[in-house]
Amino acid sequence: MNSGDYINIQPSELKFQFELKKQSSCSLHLTNKTDKYVAFKVKTTNPKKYCVRPNAGIILPSSISDITVTMQAPKEMPSDMQCKDKFLIQSAIAPDGTTAKDISAELFNKGDGKVVDDFKMRVVYIFANPPSPVPEGSEEGSPSRTNAVEDGNQNFALFDAVSRSLDEPKEISSQVSSNISKLTEEKAAALQQNQKLRQELELLKKETSGRQGGGFSVLFVVLIGLIGVLIGYLVKKT
């Protein structure tokens, strides 16, 4: 809690839930410690990023005023995961009966011995899923190391199973390729044997045809001879 001459401020820093593309809000509670009217004003180093409601007002004696600060939806993560934005809350005594419409810059001028309380506040990001810290110097045999070893063994076993499942199709593919090659060779040999048989059949047909042609010529000669003998016999008889 920040405490000054006039007001107390809770909390002491502005905390925003940081999530990309989502707005985040937090509240401030300003308590008037005096029996007088107190004026306050809120300033920030990045006014385009934050919306403060109300950004100025009057706190009645011994009363509380609530302020809501809304951070616009961030579009990207901060480079160092921290925020450098600052807020300044000023408070000063105001005349009795002063309203928010009567607040002017003159109320917060520090001239002529006038006391103005200044409270500087920093902005803190709270991440929804902060990265888990890695333990340093873990001893051998510790639970974290044991779990890591077990996880590693499981990963290796899974890798071996996947490797075997990938190798099996390769072996099957190799066997299929070998069978196809063997069948191709057998087909070529069968075609060659068939061609050889055809050639032998053609040669056999030619030899048979030649033999039939030679037999016909001998028969023709025999017939001519018989006819000649018959004619000679008839001539002698006449």
Secondary structure, DSSP 8 states (H G I E B T S, - for coil): -EE-SSEEEESSSEEEEE-TT--EEEEEEEEE-SSSEEEEEEEES-TTTEEEESSEEEE-TT-EEEEEEEE---SS--TTS----EEEEEEEEE-TT--GGG--GGGG---TT---EEEEEEEEEEESS------SS--TT-HHHHHHHHHHHHHHHHHHHHHHHHHHHHHHHHHHHHHHHHHHHHHHHHHHHHHHHHHHHHHHHHHHHHHHHHHHHHHHHHHHHHHHHHHHHHHHH-
